[in-house]
Amino acid sequence: MPTLVYFPVRGRAEAMRTLLTDQNITYEEVNAGPRENWVENWKPKMQFGQCPCYTDDDGFQLVQSNAILAYLGRKYDLYGSDIKQASILDMMNSAVEDIRGAYVRMIYQNYEAGKEPFIKELPEKLQPFENLLKPTKGYILGEKISWVDYNLFDLLDILIILSPGCLDAFPAVKAFYEQVLARPGVQKRRQTDHFKNMPVNGNGKQ
């Protein structure tokens, strides 16, 4: 059975948890915390000293969240039908990670002073997604979900927590979010106590 090692927060693992559950892939999650346990027992074993860490049922192991998501995309046919579609997904995921990186820096390094400026800049950052999603009328590539859809959905989910009305001016982005949210597998994940009781970030800010 595949194993996911991470901390009891949504953080960088929630997109892959959602993907795995929605794709009906059974996996086991191992809590790497608390900090003493992580430093002594887990960190030395991890490539680059980081998690999440995903170990497939054949023993193949990866760290780095985007590498894990892309691997799952390739393995479970969630990476488009050709090189052009795969490249579109790579482009979109890079854009997702640009916003997520700014979000993480704000949350962990500059929350009090940085929250309002970050929210103020969101419309400019979300507009390209509106432009790209409008003609698809569905997921990033149209009717079929991809691994990047799960990552974009997770980003939008935490942005809504930060600023509840942030998608109101972007109907295509909001429709995308609601379409992913309505998937039975996504709802299955979100109805678990594991999800409901889990903070968004490790420092309690959101």
Secondary structure by P-SEA (a helix, b strand, c coil): cbbbbbcccccccaaaaaaaaaacccbbbbbccaaaaaacccccccccccccbbbcccccccccaaaaaaaaaaaaccccccaaaaaaaaaaaaaaaaaaaaaaaaacccccccaaaaaaaccccaaaaaaaacccccccccccccaaaaaaaaaaaaaaaaccccccccaaaaaaaaaaaacaaaaaaaaccccccccccccccc
